[in-house]
Amino acid sequence: MPIRGINLGGWLVTEPFIVPSLYDQFPASAGVVDEWTLCERLGQAEARRQLEEHYATFITEDDFARIASMGFNHVRIPTGHWAIAPVAGEPFVAHVSWQYLLRAIQWARKYGLRVMIDLHTAPGSQNGWNHSGRTGQIRWLNGTDGSENARKTLEAAQRMAQFFSDPAWKDVVPIFGVLNEPAIYHIRIDKVLDWYRLSHQAIRNASHLGGPFLAYHDGFLGLEPWHGFFSNKSIYDQTHIYLIFDENLVRMPRDKQAQLPCSAWRRMLKNATRIASAPTLVGEFSAATNDCGKYVNGIGMGTRYEGTLLSTPMSMTPTCMNCSCAHLENFALWDDGYKAFLRSFVEHQMDAFESSSVGWFFWTYKTENHVNPHWDYLLAWEQGWAPRDVNVRSYFCGDGDPDEQ
């Protein structure tokens, strides 16, 4: 049975595009754009109060029961390093989320689900994006404190993996994501490869009877740098696949977008498994075909779709000329044809990914008040652009490659 999973994004590591109300309590001028600045601005006592309320209400036991009823067999839970190995001087609320993580794993056990724990953050930030805990510079393996931050990250990963390799937990936590989305193209690759080797050895040495499968992210490098690197049978080569970050794919006609998973993406995954000498796992994908969602690129960052993205000093050409994001995220205006397209795109991804890798996790289970519908599986499930049961689907890729027919 392939992994058919759902991410619990924005829960134990908050993200503005998933839980915007935590961030909208401040004006844009306050500069509250990530969990670091949120906790810094609130102060420890208020940050703890607000985050604990969020942890207790955003995901509950009812959600785990519903996820099981949707047919999923795994959940992936992004977790911050501060849950188990807080760093002195950082403003994050330490340890509290760990108790909610353990509670979630017990719920997963109760409803027959398996869990992938994902270390989503690193001291110093491994990619400079808000979901690493801190936006801005990459200080993991980079800069004056880069080596020390990498050592602290390894300590967090080792503690997590060792804890969940205990017989009391290992049956329900078979996979551990060692570090989410390091932006390796901004870091010396030899340093990252050395850290991957070191972390694998350290985690295996510390784990009971080998511990969980370890999932290592490909770092957005493509396939070639990983040739023969992942040769251990207890490793997954983890990749995340999104259409919205490639402007050429965004410009494709819908019928071509719907078939893309069955052609280029399926070929890519098959090649990845062959080149990396390890099974490939799709840790994230979505229904999004543009980046118009609220705060998808970060607070105040603009969009590629309209040519307003601020992450580059140069002006951008809009992905869609003379187009506007206005109303594109208002799902009440979506017609049956668009919903059918979304369902075909989602189900083709599911079929392509599980026929060319060990499986997949959709990003994400829900967004607050359904603010970002292309990323909100619960809404898609309720409204019909996702299957009622992920094991009973209407769209399949077939045996051939559409590009070769």
FIKELUM-354070 format. One record per residue (C-alpha): residue in one letter; x, y, z. Coordinates in nm, 3 decimals. Layout:
N
ATOM  rest  east  north  up
ATOM  A  X  Y  Z
...
end
This chain:
405
ATOM  rest  east  north  up
ATOM  M  0.000  0.000  0.000
ATOM  P  0.150  0.337  -0.096
ATOM  I  0.171  0.623  0.151
ATOM  R  -0.141  0.837  0.108
ATOM  G  -0.093  1.121  0.349
ATOM  I  -0.195  1.470  0.454
ATOM  N  0.015  1.748  0.607
ATOM  L  -0.088  1.927  0.924
ATOM  G  0.073  2.250  0.810
ATOM  G  0.050  2.569  1.012
ATOM  W  -0.025  2.387  1.338
ATOM  L  0.290  2.333  1.546
ATOM  V  0.491  2.562  1.318
ATOM  T  0.270  2.856  1.228
ATOM  E  0.259  3.000  0.877
ATOM  P  0.088  3.329  0.788
ATOM  F  -0.088  3.185  0.483
ATOM  I  -0.241  2.904  0.688
ATOM  V  -0.328  3.090  1.011
ATOM  P  -0.333  3.458  0.910
ATOM  S  -0.524  3.579  1.216
ATOM  L  -0.218  3.532  1.436
ATOM  Y  -0.037  3.779  1.214
ATOM  D  -0.319  4.013  1.116
ATOM  Q  -0.348  4.137  1.475
ATOM  F  -0.053  4.362  1.389
ATOM  P  -0.025  4.632  1.122
ATOM  A  0.211  4.561  0.832
ATOM  S  0.442  4.829  0.967
ATOM  A  0.508  4.616  1.278
ATOM  G  0.713  4.370  1.070
ATOM  V  0.553  4.058  1.221
ATOM  V  0.611  3.811  0.938
ATOM  D  0.713  3.479  1.098
ATOM  E  0.699  3.294  1.428
ATOM  W  1.022  3.459  1.547
ATOM  T  0.884  3.812  1.511
ATOM  L  0.540  3.703  1.635
ATOM  C  0.683  3.571  1.962
ATOM  E  0.923  3.862  1.989
ATOM  R  0.644  4.118  1.953
ATOM  L  0.399  3.938  2.185
ATOM  G  0.650  3.856  2.456
ATOM  Q  0.686  3.512  2.612
ATOM  A  0.375  3.509  2.830
ATOM  E  0.131  3.629  2.564
ATOM  A  0.299  3.426  2.290
ATOM  R  0.258  3.114  2.501
ATOM  R  -0.107  3.194  2.569
ATOM  Q  -0.194  3.259  2.204
ATOM  L  0.004  2.967  2.065
ATOM  E  -0.131  2.720  2.317
ATOM  E  -0.484  2.828  2.230
ATOM  H  -0.397  2.777  1.863
ATOM  Y  -0.245  2.432  1.927
ATOM  A  -0.551  2.326  2.126
ATOM  T  -0.811  2.438  1.870
ATOM  F  -0.664  2.431  1.518
ATOM  I  -0.620  2.051  1.516
ATOM  T  -0.822  1.826  1.748
ATOM  E  -0.903  1.458  1.785
ATOM  D  -1.205  1.510  1.558
ATOM  D  -0.967  1.604  1.277
ATOM  F  -0.777  1.278  1.313
ATOM  A  -1.102  1.084  1.300
ATOM  R  -1.203  1.276  0.987
ATOM  I  -0.863  1.226  0.823
ATOM  A  -0.898  0.851  0.872
ATOM  S  -1.249  0.862  0.726
ATOM  M  -1.108  1.039  0.418
ATOM  G  -0.900  0.728  0.350
ATOM  F  -0.557  0.864  0.438
ATOM  N  -0.310  0.627  0.602
ATOM  H  -0.041  0.880  0.710
ATOM  V  -0.015  1.232  0.847
ATOM  R  0.297  1.448  0.827
ATOM  I  0.343  1.684  1.121
ATOM  P  0.585  1.977  1.079
ATOM  T  0.754  2.048  1.411
ATOM  G  0.988  2.325  1.528
ATOM  H  1.328  2.257  1.682
ATOM  W  1.215  2.459  1.986
ATOM  A  0.970  2.180  2.073
ATOM  I  1.255  1.958  2.193
ATOM  A  1.584  2.151  2.169
ATOM  P  1.522  2.524  2.224
ATOM  V  1.814  2.760  2.175
ATOM  A  1.904  3.024  2.430
ATOM  G  1.827  3.373  2.302
ATOM  E  1.558  3.268  2.056
ATOM  P  1.207  3.405  2.125
ATOM  F  1.016  3.087  2.035
ATOM  V  0.786  2.929  2.294
ATOM  A  0.986  2.627  2.410
ATOM  H  0.857  2.273  2.473
ATOM  V  0.481  2.347  2.471
ATOM  S  0.418  2.215  2.119
ATOM  W  0.592  1.887  2.210
ATOM  Q  0.303  1.785  2.433
ATOM  Y  0.056  1.849  2.153
ATOM  L  0.271  1.645  1.915
ATOM  L  0.265  1.347  2.151
ATOM  R  -0.110  1.382  2.193
ATOM  A  -0.150  1.385  1.814
ATOM  I  0.050  1.065  1.779
ATOM  Q  -0.179  0.894  2.027
ATOM  W  -0.479  1.010  1.825
ATOM  A  -0.314  0.874  1.511
ATOM  R  -0.269  0.539  1.682
ATOM  K  -0.633  0.537  1.791
ATOM  Y  -0.758  0.593  1.434
ATOM  G  -0.513  0.364  1.257
ATOM  L  -0.292  0.635  1.106
ATOM  R  0.086  0.645  1.081
ATOM  V  0.287  0.963  1.139
ATOM  M  0.582  1.127  0.968
ATOM  I  0.744  1.374  1.207
ATOM  D  0.918  1.649  1.012
ATOM  L  1.181  1.878  1.162
ATOM  H  1.060  2.190  0.985
ATOM  T  1.297  2.450  1.129
ATOM  A  1.664  2.496  1.211
ATOM  P  1.846  2.740  1.437
ATOM  G  1.961  3.018  1.206
ATOM  S  1.706  2.915  0.936
ATOM  Q  1.789  2.663  0.666
ATOM  N  1.613  2.858  0.388
ATOM  G  1.522  3.209  0.502
ATOM  W  1.147  3.149  0.458
ATOM  N  0.883  3.207  0.721
ATOM  H  0.807  2.839  0.769
ATOM  S  1.165  2.788  0.890
ATOM  G  1.068  3.000  1.189
ATOM  R  1.263  3.307  1.079
ATOM  T  1.253  3.500  0.754
ATOM  G  1.567  3.654  0.606
ATOM  Q  1.924  3.536  0.602
ATOM  I  2.023  3.170  0.592
ATOM  R  2.243  3.119  0.897
ATOM  W  2.247  2.739  0.884
ATOM  L  2.586  2.625  0.751
ATOM  N  2.628  2.986  0.638
ATOM  G  2.801  3.280  0.803
ATOM  T  2.978  3.317  1.135
ATOM  D  2.743  3.093  1.334
ATOM  G  2.658  2.854  1.052
ATOM  S  2.850  2.555  1.186
ATOM  E  2.718  2.601  1.538
ATOM  N  2.361  2.631  1.412
ATOM  A  2.409  2.312  1.211
ATOM  R  2.535  2.137  1.526
ATOM  K  2.226  2.251  1.720
ATOM  T  2.001  2.134  1.436
ATOM  L  2.164  1.793  1.447
ATOM  E  2.105  1.781  1.822
ATOM  A  1.732  1.848  1.769
ATOM  A  1.706  1.588  1.491
ATOM  Q  1.893  1.329  1.693
ATOM  R  1.675  1.381  1.999
ATOM  M  1.354  1.353  1.797
ATOM  A  1.459  1.044  1.605
ATOM  Q  1.590  0.874  1.917
ATOM  F  1.269  0.945  2.108
ATOM  F  1.044  0.805  1.834
ATOM  S  1.258  0.498  1.779
ATOM  D  1.156  0.375  2.123
ATOM  P  0.928  0.069  2.106
ATOM  A  0.645  0.273  2.262
ATOM  W  0.634  0.499  1.954
ATOM  K  0.812  0.337  1.660
ATOM  D  0.512  0.142  1.530
ATOM  V  0.312  0.463  1.478
ATOM  V  0.603  0.691  1.371
ATOM  P  0.777  0.501  1.090
ATOM  I  0.926  0.809  0.916
ATOM  F  1.130  1.106  1.036
ATOM  G  1.197  1.404  0.809
ATOM  V  1.547  1.514  0.908
ATOM  L  1.518  1.877  0.788
ATOM  N  1.259  2.049  0.574
ATOM  E  1.359  2.226  0.252
ATOM  P  1.716  2.345  0.309
ATOM  A  1.785  2.596  0.031
ATOM  I  2.097  2.417  -0.083
ATOM  Y  2.138  2.644  -0.387
ATOM  H  2.232  2.921  -0.138
ATOM  I  2.465  2.699  0.068
ATOM  R  2.786  2.521  -0.027
ATOM  I  2.666  2.182  -0.138
ATOM  D  2.964  1.997  0.004
ATOM  K  2.875  2.129  0.350
ATOM  V  2.518  2.010  0.316
ATOM  L  2.621  1.666  0.193
ATOM  D  2.861  1.634  0.485
ATOM  W  2.583  1.735  0.726
ATOM  Y  2.346  1.482  0.569
ATOM  R  2.608  1.206  0.614
ATOM  L  2.687  1.313  0.969
ATOM  S  2.320  1.337  1.068
ATOM  H  2.246  0.994  0.926
ATOM  Q  2.531  0.836  1.120
ATOM  A  2.448  1.020  1.442
ATOM  I  2.077  0.939  1.427
ATOM  R  2.137  0.574  1.347
ATOM  N  2.390  0.542  1.630
ATOM  A  2.144  0.696  1.876
ATOM  S  1.831  0.512  1.764
ATOM  H  1.695  0.186  1.897
ATOM  L  1.727  -0.099  1.646
ATOM  G  1.787  0.138  1.357
ATOM  G  1.496  0.372  1.421
ATOM  P  1.251  0.516  1.166
ATOM  F  1.306  0.567  0.796
ATOM  L  1.489  0.896  0.747
ATOM  A  1.360  1.132  0.479
ATOM  Y  1.613  1.378  0.336
ATOM  H  1.491  1.668  0.123
ATOM  D  1.651  1.714  -0.218
ATOM  G  1.711  2.084  -0.152
ATOM  F  1.562  2.191  -0.489
ATOM  L  1.881  2.088  -0.669
ATOM  G  1.726  1.852  -0.919
ATOM  L  1.836  1.493  -0.955
ATOM  E  2.197  1.483  -1.067
ATOM  P  2.369  1.595  -0.744
ATOM  W  2.211  1.299  -0.563
ATOM  H  2.348  1.035  -0.800
ATOM  G  2.417  0.734  -0.579
ATOM  F  2.411  0.943  -0.262
ATOM  F  2.112  0.780  -0.091
ATOM  S  2.221  0.419  -0.095
ATOM  N  2.086  0.314  0.245
ATOM  K  1.766  0.109  0.241
ATOM  S  1.620  0.299  0.536
ATOM  I  1.628  0.639  0.363
ATOM  Y  1.374  0.822  0.150
ATOM  D  1.475  1.092  -0.098
ATOM  Q  1.206  1.351  -0.024
ATOM  T  1.091  1.601  -0.285
ATOM  H  0.817  1.866  -0.294
ATOM  I  0.635  1.930  -0.620
ATOM  Y  0.447  2.253  -0.690
ATOM  L  0.332  2.394  -1.021
ATOM  I  0.304  2.755  -0.904
ATOM  F  0.676  2.833  -0.880
ATOM  D  0.740  2.772  -1.252
ATOM  E  0.589  3.048  -1.462
ATOM  N  0.592  2.834  -1.776
ATOM  L  0.378  2.572  -1.604
ATOM  V  0.140  2.838  -1.471
ATOM  R  0.090  2.962  -1.828
ATOM  M  -0.003  2.615  -1.955
ATOM  P  -0.362  2.551  -2.067
ATOM  R  -0.562  2.372  -1.800
ATOM  D  -0.586  2.045  -1.989
ATOM  K  -0.205  2.035  -2.011
ATOM  Q  -0.172  2.122  -1.642
ATOM  A  -0.408  1.840  -1.551
ATOM  Q  -0.194  1.590  -1.743
ATOM  L  0.143  1.721  -1.627
ATOM  P  0.165  1.484  -1.327
ATOM  C  0.119  1.186  -1.559
ATOM  S  0.401  1.287  -1.789
ATOM  A  0.690  1.508  -1.676
ATOM  W  0.645  1.465  -1.302
ATOM  R  0.602  1.089  -1.314
ATOM  R  0.913  1.056  -1.534
ATOM  M  1.108  1.279  -1.296
ATOM  L  1.018  1.068  -0.994
ATOM  K  1.108  0.743  -1.162
ATOM  N  1.444  0.888  -1.260
ATOM  A  1.494  1.023  -0.909
ATOM  T  1.457  0.679  -0.754
ATOM  R  1.696  0.532  -1.009
ATOM  I  1.959  0.805  -0.975
ATOM  A  1.945  0.846  -0.599
ATOM  S  1.947  0.470  -0.536
ATOM  A  1.673  0.520  -0.276
ATOM  P  1.294  0.537  -0.285
ATOM  T  1.147  0.881  -0.351
ATOM  L  0.875  1.033  -0.134
ATOM  V  0.660  1.333  -0.234
ATOM  G  0.634  1.518  0.094
ATOM  E  0.423  1.808  -0.036
ATOM  F  0.197  1.897  -0.329
ATOM  S  -0.122  2.100  -0.369
ATOM  A  -0.404  2.197  -0.602
ATOM  A  -0.264  2.548  -0.660
ATOM  T  -0.203  2.669  -1.015
ATOM  N  -0.107  3.027  -0.920
ATOM  D  0.045  3.204  -0.619
ATOM  C  -0.248  3.440  -0.557
ATOM  G  -0.339  3.302  -0.215
ATOM  K  -0.319  3.534  0.084
ATOM  Y  0.040  3.540  0.215
ATOM  V  0.141  3.240  0.000
ATOM  N  0.474  3.411  -0.066
ATOM  G  0.486  3.580  0.272
ATOM  I  0.333  3.890  0.426
ATOM  G  0.360  4.190  0.196
ATOM  M  0.557  3.997  -0.065
ATOM  G  0.323  4.024  -0.366
ATOM  T  0.279  3.755  -0.632
ATOM  R  0.444  3.617  -0.943
ATOM  Y  0.104  3.605  -1.107
ATOM  E  0.070  3.983  -1.107
ATOM  G  0.443  4.057  -1.130
ATOM  T  0.459  4.215  -0.784
ATOM  L  0.678  3.963  -0.599
ATOM  L  0.936  4.147  -0.389
ATOM  S  1.196  3.873  -0.344
ATOM  T  1.403  4.000  -0.634
ATOM  P  1.555  4.346  -0.684
ATOM  M  1.451  4.343  -1.048
ATOM  S  1.101  4.408  -1.174
ATOM  M  0.914  4.094  -1.268
ATOM  T  0.713  4.012  -1.574
ATOM  P  0.370  3.897  -1.457
ATOM  T  0.312  3.526  -1.500
ATOM  C  -0.025  3.618  -1.646
ATOM  M  -0.017  3.942  -1.846
ATOM  N  -0.304  4.179  -1.771
ATOM  C  -0.438  3.937  -1.510
ATOM  S  -0.544  4.007  -1.156
ATOM  C  -0.555  3.791  -0.845
ATOM  A  -0.880  3.959  -0.744
ATOM  H  -1.152  3.698  -0.685
ATOM  L  -0.933  3.402  -0.794
ATOM  E  -0.933  3.270  -0.437
ATOM  N  -1.308  3.320  -0.387
ATOM  F  -1.420  2.959  -0.422
ATOM  A  -1.786  3.063  -0.414
ATOM  L  -1.731  3.195  -0.767
ATOM  W  -1.573  2.876  -0.903
ATOM  D  -1.788  2.699  -1.160
ATOM  D  -1.830  2.325  -1.204
ATOM  G  -1.580  2.316  -1.489
ATOM  Y  -1.304  2.467  -1.277
ATOM  K  -1.382  2.233  -0.987
ATOM  A  -1.365  1.935  -1.225
ATOM  F  -1.025  2.058  -1.349
ATOM  L  -0.895  2.087  -0.993
ATOM  R  -1.015  1.739  -0.907
ATOM  S  -0.847  1.591  -1.214
ATOM  F  -0.524  1.776  -1.131
ATOM  V  -0.527  1.657  -0.770
ATOM  E  -0.614  1.295  -0.852
ATOM  H  -0.364  1.275  -1.138
ATOM  Q  -0.096  1.385  -0.892
ATOM  M  -0.200  1.119  -0.644
ATOM  D  -0.193  0.849  -0.910
ATOM  A  0.134  0.962  -1.070
ATOM  F  0.315  1.000  -0.740
ATOM  E  0.216  0.665  -0.594
ATOM  S  0.296  0.483  -0.918
ATOM  S  0.649  0.630  -0.931
ATOM  S  0.743  0.673  -0.563
ATOM  V  0.654  0.530  -0.222
ATOM  G  0.370  0.780  -0.191
ATOM  W  0.265  1.136  -0.115
ATOM  F  0.141  1.393  0.135
ATOM  F  -0.098  1.672  0.027
ATOM  W  -0.018  2.022  0.158
ATOM  T  -0.220  2.098  0.360
ATOM  Y  -0.515  1.963  0.562
ATOM  K  -0.683  2.301  0.610
ATOM  T  -0.635  2.677  0.618
ATOM  E  -0.798  2.906  0.871
ATOM  N  -1.157  2.982  0.766
ATOM  H  -1.069  2.832  0.426
ATOM  V  -0.872  3.148  0.344
ATOM  N  -0.661  2.972  0.079
ATOM  P  -0.888  2.722  -0.097
ATOM  H  -0.630  2.581  -0.340
ATOM  W  -0.426  2.463  -0.041
ATOM  D  -0.715  2.349  0.178
ATOM  Y  -0.790  1.976  0.149
ATOM  L  -1.075  1.985  0.398
ATOM  L  -1.254  2.244  0.186
ATOM  A  -1.182  2.050  -0.133
ATOM  W  -1.323  1.736  0.031
ATOM  E  -1.636  1.922  0.136
ATOM  Q  -1.687  2.101  -0.197
ATOM  G  -1.599  1.820  -0.437
ATOM  W  -1.262  1.902  -0.595
ATOM  A  -1.097  1.622  -0.394
ATOM  P  -1.218  1.263  -0.360
ATOM  R  -1.438  1.167  -0.067
ATOM  D  -1.205  0.871  -0.016
ATOM  V  -0.846  0.893  -0.145
ATOM  N  -0.861  0.521  -0.219
ATOM  V  -1.159  0.562  -0.453
ATOM  R  -1.077  0.806  -0.731
ATOM  S  -1.211  0.904  -1.072
ATOM  Y  -0.896  1.016  -1.257
ATOM  F  -0.596  0.798  -1.339
ATOM  C  -0.284  0.840  -1.548
ATOM  G  -0.296  0.509  -1.732
ATOM  D  0.009  0.309  -1.834
ATOM  G  0.149  0.537  -2.103
ATOM  D  0.309  0.882  -2.098
ATOM  P  0.073  1.146  -2.245
ATOM  D  0.374  1.328  -2.396
ATOM  E  0.465  1.019  -2.593
ATOM  Q  0.120  0.942  -2.733
end
